[in-house]
Amino acid sequence: MFTEQQNQVTLKRALGFWQSFGVAVGLVVAATTMVSLTNYFGNVGPAFMIPAAVAGVAVIFIVMSYAELATAIPGAGMIADYTMPAMGRTMSIFGVLTGYIVLISAGGACESIISGMCAQYVWGIPIKPFAFCMLLLFLIINFLGVEFLGKSQIILTVGMMAVLFILGLGGLLQLGTVSEQIPVEFNPYGWSTVASAMLGGIWLYIGIEYVCPMTEEIIKPEKNIPRAMILGVIAIFVCDMLFGMAVVKYIPLQDIATSDIPQLIGAEKMYGTAGVMLLAIATIFAGASSADSHMAAVPRMLYGLARDGMLPRFIAYLHPKFRTPWIAILIAFACLSTPLFVNVDISVIMSYVSIACVAWLVSYIMVQVDLIIIRKKYPKLHRPFKSPMYPLPQIIGIATCVYTIVTSGSAAMTGAGYFMIAFMIYSILWVKFKMKKKCFEPVTFDEMPHIIVKFDE
């Protein structure tokens, strides 16, 4: 059985493995991540490696579900396309808005500001003009098409991860460092502190699934999508842990925990002015790469919703020449630009990150539930990639997300809760009164003409 959309303009397959890897990792190794990584090492000590490792394994299990669903139900809407046949239109809209609009309007929106802070600290460039120019650059790149996106992401991703790896390894081995190492206890604050650090651990990898909305633009997605995500998690863990472990060997933990720019202070202590310059560039690369990934993935989710009538139809416009969703990209650009109009400092940024993380984890739970429902409802659905050890990865993924949300703190849960209530109300009203459909009735694949699916005999 096949279903097919008859459109004059379709998305174009142009991304191979390395471009897919760049899109996935490009968001995760972000400016906010580099700040939170070193702050968590300061608050927990070297033992932060434990929740980071546990979170990495859990995220690999979680992305197994994303890889299966993305290749079996390929669509730019990602969570919307997976949720419609499982839980209906209302939950589809809710999943996208909760998981990703909160993200780019809160945590993601702070990436360019952190990059601007680094530019100001090192070169004296004003924060907001720098941030605006960076966002404008990637607006243009995403307008032009995924070939430009893939090339830019490879450069940014390789550059920033190479800097973390080199500084971390060099600092640990004392290769050319300007300071002596200091003794540091592995677990100075006790195991309860380690156990409560899962939010910081999972934030190191959250967003690795950003490559999935681009399934229709990836060559051999059944191979490149899971490989890009799994190898991305491993590469992130290695680079982050090398750098974090190096920093705590040169600066007292309390100094790292209370600093607004701990990654720059760590680099300066290890390699002086040269270290600060290099790490500032890496942080700017991280913020730029994150902005690039946000502007690539989220518009395709909005495009998917609008194409199915779950958002205003004009959002589904594709440019006839570049075949990119220009209106949706402009919406993402506007969300990412919100910090340019308010006063933002590091404490506000980290609060936004916590709220975004909690909301994002809710969408992760939804995808695990989607896979379980679709496995039961459509056992003969052709799955080019199949999550191994089903349902163990899904159970572990859900349990990890719930535990992380519960231990994130009341402020993060409350902030995310307000957004989720508002989005649920909007989703119900839109489906019931605008679409005149049943809110929670699963949608058949025949009602999703943009999705091409196959059933095994």
C-alpha positions in Angstrom: 0.0 0.0 0.0 1.3 3.4 -0.9 -0.1 6.9 -0.4 1.3 9.9 -2.2 0.9 13.6 -2.3 0.6 15.2 -5.8 2.5 18.4 -5.4 4.3 20.5 -8.0 7.0 21.4 -5.5 8.7 18.7 -3.3 11.6 18.6 -1.0 14.9 17.6 -2.5 17.3 14.7 -1.4 20.7 16.2 -1.1 22.2 15.2 2.4 24.6 12.3 2.9 26.0 10.9 6.1 28.3 13.8 7.0 25.8 16.4 6.3 23.3 14.5 8.4 25.9 14.2 11.2 26.5 17.9 11.0 22.8 18.8 11.3 22.3 16.4 14.3 25.5 17.4 16.2 25.4 21.0 15.1 22.4 21.7 17.4 23.6 19.7 20.4 27.0 21.1 20.9 25.5 24.6 21.5 26.7 27.7 23.3 24.3 27.0 26.1 25.6 23.5 26.3 29.2 24.7 26.6 28.2 26.9 29.5 26.1 24.3 31.3 28.7 21.6 30.8 31.4 23.4 32.8 28.9 24.8 35.4 27.7 21.2 36.1 31.3 20.0 36.5 31.7 22.8 39.0 28.6 21.9 40.9 29.1 18.1 40.8 32.8 17.6 40.3 34.4 15.0 38.0 31.6 12.6 39.0 29.4 14.5 36.6 30.8 12.0 34.0 28.4 9.4 35.5 25.0 11.2 34.8 26.5 12.3 31.5 27.2 8.7 30.5 23.9 7.4 31.8 22.1 10.2 29.9 24.1 9.4 26.7 23.0 5.7 26.8 19.4 6.7 27.5 19.4 9.2 24.5 20.7 6.4 22.2 17.7 4.3 23.3 15.4 7.2 22.7 16.7 8.0 19.2 16.2 4.4 18.2 12.5 5.2 18.2 13.1 8.4 16.2 15.1 6.5 13.6 12.4 3.8 13.2 9.5 6.2 12.9 11.4 8.6 10.7 12.2 5.9 8.1 8.8 4.1 8.3 6.8 7.4 8.3 9.0 9.8 6.5 7.8 13.4 6.7 9.1 16.9 7.5 6.6 17.1 10.3 8.5 14.5 12.4 6.7 14.3 15.8 3.4 15.5 14.1 3.6 12.8 11.5 4.4 10.1 14.1 1.7 11.2 16.5 -1.2 11.6 14.1 -1.7 7.8 13.5 -1.0 7.1 17.1 -2.8 9.7 19.2 -4.6 12.1 16.7 -4.3 15.7 15.5 -4.5 17.5 18.8 -1.6 15.7 20.3 0.4 16.2 17.0 0.0 19.9 17.2 0.7 19.9 21.0 3.9 17.8 20.5 5.4 20.2 17.9 4.6 23.4 19.8 5.6 22.0 23.2 8.8 20.4 22.1 10.1 22.8 19.6 8.5 26.2 19.7 9.3 26.5 23.4 12.8 25.4 22.6 13.6 28.0 19.9 11.8 30.8 21.8 13.6 30.1 25.0 16.8 28.0 25.1 17.5 28.1 21.4 16.9 31.9 21.3 19.7 32.4 23.8 22.4 30.8 21.6 23.1 33.9 19.6 23.2 36.0 22.7 25.8 33.8 24.4 27.8 34.0 21.2 27.5 37.8 21.3 28.7 37.7 25.0 31.8 35.9 23.9 32.4 38.4 21.0 32.0 41.3 23.4 34.3 39.7 26.1 37.1 39.0 23.6 36.8 41.7 20.9 34.5 44.3 22.4 31.8 43.8 19.7 28.3 44.8 20.9 26.3 41.7 21.9 23.0 42.3 20.1 24.2 43.5 16.7 26.6 40.5 16.6 23.7 38.2 17.5 21.4 39.7 14.9 24.0 39.4 12.1 24.6 35.8 12.9 20.9 35.0 12.8 20.5 36.9 9.5 23.4 34.9 7.9 21.7 31.6 8.7 18.3 32.9 7.6 19.9 33.4 4.1 21.6 30.0 4.2 18.4 28.2 5.0 16.5 30.2 2.3 19.0 28.9 -0.3 18.5 25.2 0.4 19.8 22.1 2.2 23.0 21.9 0.1 24.2 25.2 1.6 23.0 24.0 5.0 24.9 20.7 4.9 28.1 22.4 3.8 27.9 25.1 6.5 27.1 22.5 9.2 30.1 20.3 8.4 32.4 23.3 8.8 30.8 24.5 12.0 30.5 21.1 13.6 34.1 19.9 12.8 35.5 23.3 14.0 33.8 23.5 17.4 34.3 19.8 18.3 37.9 19.9 17.3 38.5 22.8 19.6 36.9 21.1 22.5 38.8 17.9 21.9 42.2 19.6 21.5 41.8 21.9 24.5 40.5 19.0 26.6 43.1 16.5 25.7 45.9 19.0 25.8 44.8 20.2 29.3 44.6 16.7 30.7 48.0 15.8 29.4 49.5 19.2 30.3 50.7 19.8 26.7 51.8 23.4 26.5 49.6 24.6 29.4 50.5 27.8 31.2 49.3 26.7 34.7 49.8 23.7 36.9 47.1 21.2 37.7 45.4 21.2 41.1 44.1 18.1 43.0 40.4 17.5 42.7 38.2 14.9 44.4 36.1 12.8 42.1 32.8 13.1 44.0 33.2 15.9 46.5 29.5 16.6 47.1 28.0 13.1 47.5 26.0 10.8 45.4 22.7 12.6 45.9 24.2 15.6 44.0 25.3 13.2 41.2 21.8 11.7 41.0 20.2 15.1 40.7 22.4 16.1 37.8 20.5 14.2 35.1 19.1 17.4 33.6 22.6 18.6 32.9 23.6 15.2 31.6 20.7 14.9 29.1 21.1 18.5 28.0 24.4 17.6 26.5 22.6 15.5 23.8 19.1 16.7 23.7 18.2 17.7 20.1 20.3 15.0 18.4 17.0 14.0 16.7 16.9 17.3 14.8 18.1 15.4 11.7 14.7 13.5 11.5 12.5 16.2 10.0 14.9 16.2 7.1 14.2 12.6 6.2 12.8 13.6 2.8 16.0 15.4 2.1 18.5 12.7 3.2 20.1 10.1 1.0 19.5 6.5 2.3 17.8 7.7 5.5 17.5 4.2 6.9 21.2 4.1 7.3 22.3 7.7 7.6 19.7 8.8 10.2 20.5 6.2 13.0 24.3 6.4 12.3 24.3 10.2 12.4 22.5 10.2 15.8 24.3 7.4 17.5 27.8 8.4 16.4 26.9 12.0 17.3 26.0 11.1 20.9 29.3 9.2 21.2 31.4 12.0 19.7 29.7 14.6 21.9 30.4 12.5 25.1 34.1 12.1 24.3 34.7 15.8 23.5 32.6 17.2 26.3 34.1 14.9 29.0 37.7 15.6 27.8 37.1 19.4 28.1 35.1 19.2 31.4 37.7 17.0 33.1 40.5 19.2 31.9 38.8 22.4 33.3 38.3 21.0 36.8 42.0 20.2 37.1 43.0 23.9 36.7 40.2 25.9 38.5 38.6 25.3 42.0 35.1 23.8 41.6 33.4 26.7 43.4 34.9 29.2 40.9 33.6 27.2 37.9 30.1 26.8 39.5 29.6 30.5 40.0 31.1 31.9 36.8 29.0 33.3 33.9 31.5 32.2 31.3 33.2 29.1 32.9 34.3 27.7 29.6 36.4 30.8 28.8 37.9 31.0 32.2 38.9 27.4 32.0 40.5 27.9 28.6 42.3 30.9 29.9 43.7 29.1 32.9 45.0 26.3 30.7 46.3 28.2 27.7 46.2 31.9 28.5 45.0 34.4 25.9 45.3 31.9 23.1 43.0 29.5 24.9 40.4 32.2 25.5 40.5 33.3 21.9 40.2 29.7 20.6 37.3 28.8 23.0 35.5 32.0 22.3 35.6 31.1 18.6 34.4 27.6 19.4 31.5 29.0 21.5 30.5 31.3 18.6 30.7 28.4 16.3 28.4 26.4 18.7 25.9 29.2 18.9 26.0 29.7 15.1 25.6 26.0 14.4 22.7 25.8 16.8 20.9 28.7 15.1 21.6 27.0 11.8 20.0 23.7 13.0 17.0 25.4 14.6 16.3 27.3 11.4 16.6 24.1 9.4 14.6 21.6 11.5 11.7 23.5 13.2 10.5 25.2 9.9 10.1 21.7 8.4 7.9 20.6 11.4 5.8 23.7 11.0 5.6 23.1 7.2 4.4 19.5 8.0 1.6 20.8 10.3 0.5 23.5 7.9 0.5 21.1 5.0 -2.0 18.9 6.9 -4.2 21.9 7.8 -3.1 21.9 11.5 -1.6 25.4 11.2 -2.6 28.2 8.7 -2.0 26.9 5.2 0.3 29.8 4.1 3.0 28.4 6.4 3.3 25.4 4.1 4.6 27.5 1.2 7.7 26.1 -0.6 9.8 28.4 -2.7 9.6 27.0 -6.3 13.3 27.4 -7.0 15.0 26.5 -3.8 12.3 24.1 -2.5 12.6 25.4 1.1 9.8 26.4 3.4 10.4 30.2 3.4 7.4 31.3 5.6 8.2 28.7 8.2 11.8 29.7 8.2 10.8 33.3 8.8 8.7 32.2 11.8 11.7 30.4 13.3 13.9 33.4 12.7 11.4 35.6 14.6 11.3 33.1 17.5 15.1 33.0 17.6 15.3 36.8 17.6 13.2 37.4 20.8 16.2 38.0 23.1 17.3 40.9 20.9 14.4 42.9 22.4 14.8 42.2 26.1 17.6 42.3 28.7 19.1 38.8 29.1 21.9 37.7 31.4 23.3 34.2 32.2 20.8 33.5 35.1 17.9 34.2 32.7 19.5 32.1 30.0 19.9 29.1 32.2 16.3 29.4 33.5 15.1 29.4 29.8 17.3 26.4 29.1 15.7 24.4 32.0 12.2 25.3 30.8 13.1 24.3 27.2 14.6 21.0 28.4 11.5 20.0 30.4 9.2 20.8 27.5 11.5 18.9 25.1 11.5 15.8 27.3 7.7 15.8 27.1 8.0 15.5 23.3 10.5 12.7 23.8 8.0 10.7 25.9 5.4 11.2 23.3 7.6 9.7 20.6 8.3 6.6 22.6 4.6 6.2 23.2 3.9 6.8 19.5 6.2 3.9 18.5 4.6 1.5 21.0 1.1 2.3 19.7 2.1 2.1 16.0 3.9 -1.2 16.6 0.7 -2.6 18.0 -1.7 -0.9 15.6 0.3 -1.5 12.4 2.5 -4.6 12.8 3.0 -5.0 9.1 4.1 -1.4 8.5 7.4 -1.6 6.5 10.2 -0.4 8.8 13.6 0.1 6.9 15.2 0.6 10.3 13.7 -1.3 13.3 14.5 -0.4 16.9 16.2 -3.4 18.5 15.2 -5.0 21.8 11.7 -3.6 21.6 10.1 -2.4 24.0 13.1 -2.1 26.3 14.6 1.0 24.8 11.2 2.7 24.8 10.6 1.8 28.5 14.1 3.1 29.5 13.6 6.2 27.4 10.3 7.1 29.1 11.6 6.3 32.6 14.7 8.5 32.0 12.6 11.4 30.7 10.2 11.2 33.7 13.1 11.0 36.2 14.8 14.0 34.6 11.7 16.1 34.6 10.9 15.3 38.3 14.5 16.2 39.4 14.7 19.4 37.3 13.2 21.6 40.0 9.8 23.3 40.5 10.7 26.4 38.6 11.5 24.6 35.4 8.4 22.3 35.6 6.1 25.3 36.4 7.5 27.4 33.5 7.2 24.5 31.0 3.7 23.7 32.5 2.3 27.1 31.6 3.5 26.7 28.0 2.0 23.2 27.7 -1.4 24.3 29.1 -1.6 27.1 26.6 -0.5 24.9 23.7 -3.0 22.2 24.6 -5.9 24.7 24.7 -4.9 26.0 21.3 -4.5 22.5 19.9 -8.0 21.4 21.1 -9.7 24.6 19.8 -8.0 24.5 16.4 -8.8 20.8 15.8 -12.4 21.0 17.1 -13.6 24.3 15.7 -11.2 25.1 12.8 -10.7 21.6 11.4 -14.0 20.3 12.8 -12.3 17.0 13.6 -12.3 14.7 16.7 -9.5 15.9 18.9 -7.9 12.6 19.9 -9.0 10.2 17.2 -6.0 8.6 15.5 -5.6 9.4 11.8 -5.2 6.7 9.2 -2.4 6.8 6.7 -4.9 7.3 3.9 -5.8 10.6 5.5 -2.1 11.7 5.4 -1.5 12.1 1.6 1.9 13.6 2.0 3.2 10.4 3.7 4.5 7.5 1.5 4.3 4.3 3.5 4.6 0.6 2.6 3.1 -2.4 4.2 4.9 -5.8 4.2 2.9 -8.8 2.8 
